[in-house]
Amino acid sequence: MMTVSRWEPFRDMLTFQNRLNRLLGDSIQAYSGPEGVGSWVPPVDVVEEPERLVFRAEIPGVSKEDIDIKFENGTLVLRGEKKMEREVEGETAHRVERFYGTFTRSFTLPATIDAGKIQARYKDGVLELVLPKAEVAKPRKIEIVAA
């Protein structure tokens, strides 16, 4: 007897993405060296709502003074640095797995973003950017008038 299973392409894509992220994460860790110092890539969620785009980046341990956000020529750029904690005299690190160093993330955005109204909030290690859509980009209902 043959078992029929349902093909779920999105689940397969998520599995592939997770495997790829692990592979690239291991490569980045190897590149940054055993101390975890160098470049790193914070994870970012991007959600589209009817009237805005919302970006949420996980950057724990980074002070807001060490984060730089720019929107220029349709590109949103997040830059920053997570500084290594100072070492204590007589302390020996047996394992360092957290990442330190600089990071940069760039996102090309549609021309429908209202750049003058972008807002940024940083709380509990999560940077949230709210990018409102311009009035012309918002969906609107068109009434049909009887002729």
Number of C-alpha atoms within 10 A of each C-alpha: 3 4 5 6 6 6 8 8 9 9 10 11 11 11 12 12 12 12 12 12 12 12 11 12 14 12 11 17 19 12 14 17 11 11 16 20 20 17 18 22 15 14 10 15 10 13 11 11 10 10 14 19 17 17 17 18 19 17 23 14 16 17 14 15 8 12 18 12 15 11 16 10 9 14 14 15 15 18 14 19 22 21 15 15 8 6 9 7 6 5 7 8 7 5 9 10 10 11 22 20 15 17 17 16 16 13 12 12 14 10 13 16 20 14 16 10 11 16 12 13 11 17 10 9 14 17 19 19 18 16 22 22 22 16 12 9 16 12 9 8 5 6 6 6 5 4 3
